Amino acid sequence: MPFDQPTKKPLPLLMLLAVLSTVAAGCAGETGKVVAEAAGMATTAQEAKPFVQETRPADPQYMPIGRKFAVEPLCQGETAPPPYVPAGQAAHFSFPATPAPKPGECKPRAAFKAIEAELDAKRISNEAAGNQAKSLGSTPPPKPAILPTN
């Protein structure tokens, strides 16, 4: 009695079904999405919340990596900084001369001093918080609980 394998008969049918579904998926386009949404198999994108719409720019542009931002140099003070004289390996290279900033293009020293004072105050407050945490962490551990004996 010959033995007939049942998997040989539906294999061409399954291959034909796979090819037809691939072709149908490629041709579906927008109508396929509408049908999928009606069947409950796809969703539509929600509109962004108002606060998100307000914070996003109307025309987002690509910001390339490595973009250089203008830096405001510090204005000259009472004493001019010493001239840069390259030494060692740097003496073999020529550096482009940096032009002196115009009066409106530099940060005033008073603003720099205010920022410096603010950072010093923050440093002092952080050191005080660290010392307090260190003192709280140096307390001796509690004694182990004594179990009552019956």
N, C-alpha and C positions, 0 to 999 in steps of 0.2 A: 504494500500500500504506500503510494508516494505521499510525502509530507510537503504540504504547501505552506510557505511562510506568509502570514497575514500582512506583514509590513511592506511587502513589495508592491501590492496593489495601490495603496493610498499614497505612496511616495510621489508619483508623478502629479497626482492631484494636489498634494501639499505644495510642491514646487510651483505649479501653475498659480495656486492661490497666493503664494509669496510674491511672485512676479507681478500679478495683477494689483495686489495691495501696494506694492512699491510704486507702480505707475500711477495709481489713483492718488497716493499721497503726494507725489510730485506735481500732479495737475490740480490739486485741491485749491491752493491759493486762498483767497478771501472767502470763497463759498464754503470751503472745507471748515474754516474757522467758524463761520456762522452756524453750520450744521453741528459742529462740536459743541458750541455754546448752547444751542437749543437742546442738545442731548445731555447737557450738564457735565461734559467732559473737558471743557475749557473755560477759562475765566477772562474777563476783560480787565485791563489795567485800571486801577482806581486813580482818580484825579488826586494830585498832591494836595496836602493840607495847606490852608492859607498862609501859615507862618513859613512853610517851606517855599511857597511861591514868592513870598516877599523877600526872602533872603537869597534866592537864586538870581543870578544876573539874567537879563532878558536874552542876551546873546553870549553864551559861554564860549570863551576862546580857549584854545589849547595853550597852556603855559609850559614851554619847554624846560627840561631839566637843565640846570646850569645857567639859568637866567641871572644876569647880573643886575643888582639893584643899586641905585645911587646911594652912596654913603656920604653923610654930611660930616666933613672933617671938623675938628675942634678949632675954634678961632684962636689966633695968636694972643698970648697973654702979655704980661709986662715983660717977661724975659722970653727971648726967642729960643726955640729948641736948638740943641747943638747940631751942627751940620753932620750929615751921614757920611762917614768915611769908611768905605768897605775895607775889610781886612781879611787875611787868609785866602780861602778859595774864592770868596766873593770879590776880591780885588781883580780877578781875571775876567769878570763879566761887566758889561756896561749896563746900567740901569736907566730906564727912561726918566727924565726929569719930570717931577710932578709939579704942575703949575700951581701957583699960589691961589687959594680960593678967593672968590670975590666976597665982598662984605655980607651979602645976603645968602651966601651958600654955605656958611659954617654955623656950627652950634655955638651959642655964647657960653663962656666959661661958667657963668652963674647957673645955667641950666645943668651943666655937668656937675657942679658942686652940689646942687640940690639932689641930683640922682645919687651922687656918692654918699651924701648924708642919709638918704633914705635907705640905701643898701647897708650902711653901717648900723643903722637902727634895727634893721631886720636881722643882721648878723648877731647883734647883742641879744635880741629877743630869742633867736634860735639857740644861742649858747645858754641862756637862762633856762629855756625849756629842756635842753639836753642835761644840764646840771640837775634840774628837778627830777627828771626821769632817772638819772643815775642814782640820786639819793633814794628815790622810791624803790629802785631795784636792789639796793644794798641792804634792805631790811632782812633780818634773819628769818629763815623759813619757820613756819609754825611747828610746834611739837606734835608728834603723831598722836592720834586719838587713842585713848586708853579704853580697851574693851572691858566691860564689866564681867566679872566672873561670878557664876552662880553657885 
